[in-house]
Amino acid sequence: MTKPHKHCPVCGISIPLEERFCSPKCEETYAERARKVAKSRRIFYIILAVIIVLYIVYVFRGQLGF
């Protein structure tokens, strides 16, 4: 039977339970991906907010004096 282990979230190599990544390179790759996801999510929410504001302005354009 194999020893208890888990897998690196980046490359899938078996690692000890107390480790989070198999190497500093995988840790950097994971951090870079996380930054990209956060940036994409932020951009999405900004675009969504702009669309909502434009919609509200469009709906209430007569009452706002436009």
VMD Tcl script that builds the backbone (N, CA, C; Angstrom):
set m [mol new atoms 198]
animate dup $m
set s [atomselect $m all]
$s set {name element resname resid chain x y z} {
  {N N MET 1 A 0.839 -1.179 0.000}
  {CA C MET 1 A 0.000 0.000 0.000}
  {C C MET 1 A 0.886 1.245 0.000}
  {N N THR 2 A 0.423 2.311 -0.637}
  {CA C THR 2 A 1.226 3.525 -0.725}
  {C C THR 2 A 1.086 4.374 0.532}
  {N N LYS 3 A 2.111 5.197 0.756}
  {CA C LYS 3 A 2.079 6.114 1.886}
  {C C LYS 3 A 1.056 7.215 1.598}
  {N N PRO 4 A 0.474 7.796 2.644}
  {CA C PRO 4 A -0.459 8.906 2.423}
  {C C PRO 4 A 0.258 10.064 1.723}
  {N N HIS 5 A -0.377 10.602 0.721}
  {CA C HIS 5 A 0.215 11.703 -0.033}
  {C C HIS 5 A -0.897 12.513 -0.681}
  {N N LYS 6 A -0.503 13.609 -1.276}
  {CA C LYS 6 A -1.418 14.394 -2.093}
  {C C LYS 6 A -0.665 14.789 -3.354}
  {N N HIS 7 A -1.316 15.528 -4.228}
  {CA C HIS 7 A -0.699 15.865 -5.501}
  {C C HIS 7 A -0.555 17.374 -5.650}
  {N N CYS 8 A 0.504 17.766 -6.325}
  {CA C CYS 8 A 0.761 19.174 -6.616}
  {C C CYS 8 A -0.404 19.704 -7.461}
  {N N PRO 9 A -0.988 20.852 -7.076}
  {CA C PRO 9 A -2.125 21.380 -7.835}
  {C C PRO 9 A -1.756 21.882 -9.230}
  {N N VAL 10 A -0.469 22.059 -9.505}
  {CA C VAL 10 A -0.038 22.565 -10.808}
  {C C VAL 10 A 0.313 21.429 -11.757}
  {N N CYS 11 A 1.189 20.532 -11.314}
  {CA C CYS 11 A 1.690 19.500 -12.234}
  {C C CYS 11 A 1.201 18.095 -11.911}
  {N N GLY 12 A 0.641 17.888 -10.717}
  {CA C GLY 12 A 0.078 16.591 -10.375}
  {C C GLY 12 A 1.042 15.566 -9.811}
  {N N ILE 13 A 2.278 15.951 -9.553}
  {CA C ILE 13 A 3.262 15.030 -8.978}
  {C C ILE 13 A 2.894 14.744 -7.522}
  {N N SER 14 A 3.131 13.525 -7.072}
  {CA C SER 14 A 2.874 13.161 -5.676}
  {C C SER 14 A 3.814 13.931 -4.758}
  {N N ILE 15 A 3.243 14.469 -3.683}
  {CA C ILE 15 A 4.028 15.213 -2.699}
  {C C ILE 15 A 3.580 14.796 -1.303}
  {N N PRO 16 A 4.419 15.021 -0.291}
  {CA C PRO 16 A 4.019 14.702 1.086}
  {C C PRO 16 A 2.823 15.558 1.519}
  {N N LEU 17 A 2.089 15.090 2.495}
  {CA C LEU 17 A 0.890 15.790 2.958}
  {C C LEU 17 A 1.176 17.200 3.469}
  {N N GLU 18 A 2.347 17.402 4.075}
  {CA C GLU 18 A 2.650 18.711 4.652}
  {C C GLU 18 A 3.102 19.747 3.619}
  {N N GLU 19 A 3.404 19.316 2.422}
  {CA C GLU 19 A 3.832 20.238 1.357}
  {C C GLU 19 A 2.613 20.752 0.601}
  {N N ARG 20 A 2.740 21.952 0.034}
  {CA C ARG 20 A 1.643 22.489 -0.774}
  {C C ARG 20 A 1.947 22.358 -2.257}
  {N N PHE 21 A 3.214 22.514 -2.636}
  {CA C PHE 21 A 3.656 22.413 -4.025}
  {C C PHE 21 A 4.901 21.538 -4.082}
  {N N CYS 22 A 5.194 21.028 -5.276}
  {CA C CYS 22 A 6.361 20.154 -5.410}
  {C C CYS 22 A 7.653 20.944 -5.579}
  {N N SER 23 A 7.563 22.195 -6.052}
  {CA C SER 23 A 8.765 22.994 -6.279}
  {C C SER 23 A 8.406 24.477 -6.243}
  {N N PRO 24 A 9.415 25.328 -6.083}
  {CA C PRO 24 A 9.161 26.770 -6.141}
  {C C PRO 24 A 8.607 27.203 -7.506}
  {N N LYS 25 A 9.013 26.502 -8.562}
  {CA C LYS 25 A 8.513 26.839 -9.897}
  {C C LYS 25 A 6.996 26.647 -9.964}
  {N N CYS 26 A 6.498 25.534 -9.426}
  {CA C CYS 26 A 5.055 25.282 -9.412}
  {C C CYS 26 A 4.339 26.312 -8.532}
  {N N GLU 27 A 4.965 26.698 -7.440}
  {CA C GLU 27 A 4.369 27.706 -6.561}
  {C C GLU 27 A 4.237 29.042 -7.289}
  {N N GLU 28 A 5.273 29.427 -8.049}
  {CA C GLU 28 A 5.231 30.666 -8.830}
  {C C GLU 28 A 4.166 30.588 -9.921}
  {N N THR 29 A 4.083 29.441 -10.588}
  {CA C THR 29 A 3.080 29.253 -11.635}
  {C C THR 29 A 1.678 29.392 -11.056}
  {N N TYR 30 A 1.456 28.795 -9.898}
  {CA C TYR 30 A 0.149 28.867 -9.239}
  {C C TYR 30 A -0.188 30.314 -8.874}
  {N N ALA 31 A 0.782 31.042 -8.317}
  {CA C ALA 31 A 0.561 32.435 -7.927}
  {C C ALA 31 A 0.268 33.297 -9.154}
  {N N GLU 32 A 0.979 33.052 -10.248}
  {CA C GLU 32 A 0.750 33.812 -11.476}
  {C C GLU 32 A -0.658 33.559 -12.017}
  {N N ARG 33 A -1.075 32.314 -12.013}
  {CA C ARG 33 A -2.437 31.985 -12.474}
  {C C ARG 33 A -3.480 32.652 -11.587}
  {N N ALA 34 A -3.234 32.639 -10.286}
  {CA C ALA 34 A -4.182 33.256 -9.348}
  {C C ALA 34 A -4.288 34.757 -9.603}
  {N N ARG 35 A -3.164 35.416 -9.892}
  {CA C ARG 35 A -3.190 36.844 -10.209}
  {C C ARG 35 A -3.979 37.104 -11.485}
  {N N LYS 36 A -3.784 36.257 -12.503}
  {CA C LYS 36 A -4.514 36.425 -13.765}
  {C C LYS 36 A -6.014 36.246 -13.566}
  {N N VAL 37 A -6.388 35.256 -12.775}
  {CA C VAL 37 A -7.812 35.018 -12.502}
  {C C VAL 37 A -8.403 36.215 -11.756}
  {N N ALA 38 A -7.683 36.729 -10.769}
  {CA C ALA 38 A -8.168 37.878 -10.005}
  {C C ALA 38 A -8.320 39.097 -10.906}
  {N N LYS 39 A -7.365 39.313 -11.794}
  {CA C LYS 39 A -7.427 40.449 -12.717}
  {C C LYS 39 A -8.612 40.301 -13.668}
  {N N SER 40 A -8.806 39.114 -14.200}
  {CA C SER 40 A -9.930 38.866 -15.108}
  {C C SER 40 A -11.260 39.076 -14.394}
  {N N ARG 41 A -11.351 38.597 -13.178}
  {CA C ARG 41 A -12.584 38.758 -12.400}
  {C C ARG 41 A -12.858 40.233 -12.136}
  {N N ARG 42 A -11.820 40.992 -11.796}
  {CA C ARG 42 A -11.967 42.420 -11.538}
  {C C ARG 42 A -12.457 43.140 -12.794}
  {N N ILE 43 A -11.862 42.831 -13.944}
  {CA C ILE 43 A -12.274 43.445 -15.204}
  {C C ILE 43 A -13.725 43.097 -15.510}
  {N N PHE 44 A -14.109 41.845 -15.296}
  {CA C PHE 44 A -15.490 41.424 -15.535}
  {C C PHE 44 A -16.460 42.239 -14.687}
  {N N TYR 45 A -16.172 42.408 -13.397}
  {CA C TYR 45 A -17.072 43.151 -12.523}
  {C C TYR 45 A -17.138 44.624 -12.905}
  {N N ILE 46 A -16.033 45.198 -13.352}
  {CA C ILE 46 A -16.041 46.592 -13.797}
  {C C ILE 46 A -16.919 46.740 -15.032}
  {N N ILE 47 A -16.755 45.847 -16.000}
  {CA C ILE 47 A -17.575 45.898 -17.213}
  {C C ILE 47 A -19.043 45.698 -16.863}
  {N N LEU 48 A -19.342 44.766 -15.987}
  {CA C LEU 48 A -20.719 44.528 -15.564}
  {C C LEU 48 A -21.311 45.777 -14.908}
  {N N ALA 49 A -20.544 46.436 -14.054}
  {CA C ALA 49 A -21.017 47.655 -13.396}
  {C C ALA 49 A -21.287 48.753 -14.418}
  {N N VAL 50 A -20.409 48.897 -15.409}
  {CA C VAL 50 A -20.605 49.907 -16.454}
  {C C VAL 50 A -21.883 49.613 -17.233}
  {N N ILE 51 A -22.100 48.360 -17.581}
  {CA C ILE 51 A -23.313 47.983 -18.319}
  {C C ILE 51 A -24.559 48.288 -17.490}
  {N N ILE 52 A -24.529 47.990 -16.212}
  {CA C ILE 52 A -25.681 48.265 -15.346}
  {C C ILE 52 A -25.940 49.763 -15.259}
  {N N VAL 53 A -24.888 50.549 -15.098}
  {CA C VAL 53 A -25.047 52.003 -15.036}
  {C C VAL 53 A -25.611 52.528 -16.350}
  {N N LEU 54 A -25.090 52.066 -17.478}
  {CA C LEU 54 A -25.609 52.503 -18.776}
  {C C LEU 54 A -27.073 52.114 -18.941}
  {N N TYR 55 A -27.442 50.934 -18.492}
  {CA C TYR 55 A -28.835 50.490 -18.570}
  {C C TYR 55 A -29.735 51.393 -17.725}
  {N N ILE 56 A -29.305 51.698 -16.516}
  {CA C ILE 56 A -30.103 52.565 -15.642}
  {C C ILE 56 A -30.256 53.947 -16.258}
  {N N VAL 57 A -29.181 54.480 -16.804}
  {CA C VAL 57 A -29.253 55.787 -17.468}
  {C C VAL 57 A -30.211 55.712 -18.649}
  {N N TYR 58 A -30.157 54.647 -19.424}
  {CA C TYR 58 A -31.037 54.487 -20.581}
  {C C TYR 58 A -32.502 54.398 -20.148}
  {N N VAL 59 A -32.773 53.617 -19.118}
  {CA C VAL 59 A -34.152 53.435 -18.659}
  {C C VAL 59 A -34.729 54.736 -18.106}
  {N N PHE 60 A -33.932 55.484 -17.363}
  {CA C PHE 60 A -34.420 56.701 -16.727}
  {C C PHE 60 A -33.993 57.968 -17.468}
  {N N ARG 61 A -33.676 57.865 -18.746}
  {CA C ARG 61 A -33.155 59.010 -19.499}
  {C C ARG 61 A -34.138 60.171 -19.544}
  {N N GLY 62 A -35.425 59.915 -19.625}
  {CA C GLY 62 A -36.414 60.991 -19.659}
  {C C GLY 62 A -36.517 61.703 -18.327}
  {N N GLN 63 A -36.409 60.979 -17.255}
  {CA C GLN 63 A -36.542 61.553 -15.921}
  {C C GLN 63 A -35.264 62.258 -15.472}
  {N N LEU 64 A -34.142 61.896 -16.092}
  {CA C LEU 64 A -32.866 62.508 -15.712}
  {C C LEU 64 A -32.563 63.756 -16.529}
  {N N GLY 65 A -33.350 64.012 -17.560}
  {CA C GLY 65 A -33.159 65.209 -18.375}
  {C C GLY 65 A -32.252 65.005 -19.567}
  {N N PHE 66 A -32.041 63.777 -19.997}
  {CA C PHE 66 A -31.190 63.515 -21.163}
  {C C PHE 66 A -32.017 63.465 -22.414}
}
mol reanalyze $m
mol bondsrecalc $m
mol representation Tube
mol addrep $m
